[in-house]
């Protein structure tokens, strides 16, 4: 780094988005404080602020790449501690529309672990940065501003003992997730209403942990039976840390996996392929099934605002919260931190409107379109299916079918859903020819 670190930044929230943000901020600021209402650095159990932490979380290939860039050697460190690694398309068994995608070396790393395990390793690396400190068990009460409300210059926090304190900052980054209060605070400050977009999916998922014999995975680290329009139920069975396997099953619009053991197994048996059910018949459950519900996709369109106070930015689920069955959330947070990092290279106080424009273009737009478009492939999901959307559905169906027969298509498709390559690569001449050939 050629520029001098100076000033103070505050990150609201110690989630993955907050941790990635703190890492980016540490290159510019002399002091970065991460504020969270949970106890983050104590016993490594599930955080109260992450109610879905018990369930399966996926760090897509691009997210793994960014994490490794930020923290060199962390992938091997996690593997040595019990996480599983393999190739995204060769060591993961993808089953779409009841058919296995072709096995192929994608050149991308799949990293599988529990969410607390992943978060702990990233958090420990962030805490090792000399510029970063954590303020735990502290609730953010409000933002502080200049008298004209044109600049945010700190936050008011309430500590666990009930005392309140004002923390001054040159930059505040809101990474508090879907429940972010920034849009409310902005209206209180006299700014325009943040436009919100919601898409109801009524997703429900249920998770259970197992001891699974290694041979049951047949050399894979994960079996992903993807929900499709024909069978709108899916599940993932994945090797993780602690010599365990996690099984998360999901369904939409109220068709949710039961939480009683018999009903859970029955739901798994109803999937489009028998692979996961066959694994579970030779496995030992560790706990009882636990459920979680995710009603809607939610996007806050900060990039559409015409005015915004200096000294405040928003990132991660606080901007956009996706259907979790596509596992995009943590990777989009990592991509967002790269946008933040790029803007910090020019100034300690990025222009918020320019930041939000770039965040939308470089981190959110493509994933939002991919997620909402995929949701609309289910006939039961409400929403407008324009001719463009219908055309995209037809093309993706052709890609998925071709990927069961052609290794090059499978490789290209795996790199797109891993957020490493743009969907445009699926229209490259050789890939389109392979897709067309597979239809014959």
MOGIWO-V796003 format. One line per field, one symbol per residue. ss: DSSP state (H for helix, E for strand, - for the rest). Layout:
# MOGIWO-V796003
ss = ???
This chain:
# MOGIWO-V796003
ss = -------EEEEE---HHHHHHHHHH-----EEEEE-----------------------E-HHHHHHHHHH---HHHHHHH---EEEE----EEEEE--EE--------EEEE--HHHHHHHHHHHHH----EEEE--EEEEEEEE-----EEEEEEEEE----EEEEE--EEEE--HHH--HHHHHHH-------EEEEEEEEEEEEEEEE--HHHH----EEEEE------EEEEEEEE---EEEEEEEE---------HHHHHHHHH-----HHHHHH---EE----EEEEEEEEEEE-HHH-----E-EEE-HHH-EE--HHH--HHHHHHHHHHHHHHHH-------HHHHHHHHHHHHHHHHHHHHHHHH-----------HHHHHHHHHHHHHHHHH---HHHHHHHHHHH-----HHHHH-HHHHHHHHHHH-
